[in-house]
Each structure stands twice: as C-alpha cells, then as structure tokens.
C-alpha cells in the first residue's frame, strides 16, 4: 500500500478504514475455488480510525480500535472504497465484532 493513498483517506467520527484479508484460494480438502465461489473474508487489518463519536452530553468517546489491529467483522459490513487499484472497506466501529490478539 502506498503511504500517499492512505493519507488521502481519513475516517470520520466512529468509522474505521479496513483492508480485508485475501479470500481463500482453495478448500481445506485441497480443491481450488473459482472466483465466483469465493466468499468475502470476514477478517481484516485496521489501517486508520476516526476520532470517535460524541455522547449525548457532547463528550468525545474515542475509538477502541487502533491502526494495525487484526479484526473480525460482519460479512457485509462496511462500504467498499476503491482508490486506484487498492480496495478498502470503511465501516463503523460497532460493525467490528472483536480484535484478534497476538499468539
């Protein structure tokens, strides 16, 4: 990913910019999947986060996520955004189910 591309995309409010992991090329049994059979991955890496959302009394509540977090989210979460040849997803922090910790 080019640094200039990422600097052009700055999520607002409680949104996060995610790059999905690549779709599986073959099944556990070793069969190769055609492009039309591949499912969208539900795992990705957070590239950028917005400042957070405002509570009812106006206090800023910062995002719990940070760039570099590996996350799991809903299959159809977010909006796909293309910048040049790069593809990203922008989604709300609430659409992220969990952070995958390091082993």
C-alpha positions as CSV (number, residue, x, y, z in Angstrom):
1,X,0.0,0.0,0.0
2,X,1.3,3.4,-0.8
3,X,1.6,5.9,2.0
4,X,0.1,8.7,-0.2
5,X,-3.1,6.6,-0.8
6,X,-3.6,6.0,2.9
7,X,-3.0,9.7,3.8
8,X,-5.9,10.6,1.4
9,X,-8.4,8.5,3.4
10,X,-9.2,9.8,6.9
11,X,-12.3,8.2,8.5
12,X,-14.7,10.5,10.3
13,X,-16.5,10.0,13.6
14,X,-16.5,6.4,14.8
15,X,-15.6,4.9,11.4
16,X,-12.6,2.7,10.7
17,X,-10.7,2.0,7.4
18,X,-10.0,-1.7,7.0
19,X,-8.2,-3.8,4.4
20,X,-9.9,-7.2,4.1
21,X,-7.7,-10.3,4.1
22,X,-7.4,-12.2,0.8
23,X,-10.1,-14.7,0.0
24,X,-9.2,-18.4,0.4
25,X,-7.8,-19.8,-2.9
26,X,-8.6,-23.4,-2.1
27,X,-10.7,-25.5,0.4
28,X,-9.3,-27.5,3.3
29,X,-9.6,-30.6,1.1
30,X,-7.3,-29.0,-1.5
31,X,-9.8,-28.0,-4.1
32,X,-9.1,-24.7,-5.9
33,X,-12.1,-22.3,-5.8
34,X,-13.1,-20.3,-8.8
35,X,-13.5,-16.5,-8.3
36,X,-17.3,-16.7,-8.2
37,X,-17.3,-19.2,-5.4
38,X,-15.0,-17.3,-3.1
39,X,-16.7,-15.7,-0.1
40,X,-15.8,-12.3,1.2
41,X,-13.4,-12.6,4.1
42,X,-14.6,-11.5,7.5
43,X,-11.2,-10.7,8.8
44,X,-9.0,-7.6,8.1
45,X,-6.5,-5.1,9.4
46,X,-7.4,-1.7,10.6
47,X,-5.5,1.0,8.7
48,X,-6.9,4.2,10.1
49,X,-9.5,5.2,12.7
50,X,-11.7,8.3,13.2
51,X,-11.6,10.4,16.3
52,X,-14.6,8.7,17.9
53,X,-18.3,9.6,18.5
54,X,-19.9,12.1,20.7
55,X,-22.1,11.1,23.7
56,X,-25.4,12.7,24.4
57,X,-23.7,15.4,26.6
58,X,-21.1,16.2,23.9
59,X,-18.1,14.3,25.3
60,X,-15.9,12.7,22.7
61,X,-15.7,8.9,23.2
62,X,-12.5,7.8,21.3
63,X,-12.5,4.6,19.2
64,X,-11.2,1.5,21.0
65,X,-9.5,0.3,17.8
66,X,-6.1,1.4,16.5
67,X,-4.2,1.0,13.3
68,X,-2.6,-2.4,13.0
69,X,-5.4,-4.3,14.9
70,X,-6.5,-7.5,13.2
71,X,-10.3,-7.7,13.5
72,X,-13.3,-9.8,12.7
73,X,-16.4,-8.1,11.4
74,X,-19.7,-9.0,9.6
75,X,-19.6,-10.4,6.1
76,X,-21.5,-7.5,4.6
77,X,-20.2,-4.8,7.0
78,X,-18.9,-1.5,5.6
79,X,-18.8,0.2,2.3
80,X,-16.2,-0.9,-0.3
81,X,-14.0,2.0,-1.5
82,X,-11.6,1.9,-4.4
83,X,-8.6,4.2,-4.6
84,X,-6.6,3.5,-7.8
85,X,-6.0,-0.3,-7.6
86,X,-6.4,-0.5,-3.8
87,X,-9.6,-1.7,-2.3
88,X,-10.6,-0.8,1.3
89,X,-13.7,-1.0,3.5
90,X,-15.0,1.8,5.6
91,X,-17.2,0.7,8.5
92,X,-18.5,1.8,11.8
93,X,-16.6,0.7,14.9
94,X,-19.8,-1.1,16.1
95,X,-19.6,-3.3,13.0
96,X,-16.4,-4.8,14.3
97,X,-17.0,-7.9,16.5
98,X,-13.6,-8.5,18.0
99,X,-9.9,-7.9,17.9
100,X,-7.7,-10.9,17.2
101,X,-4.9,-10.9,19.8
102,X,-1.3,-12.0,19.1
103,X,-0.4,-15.6,20.0
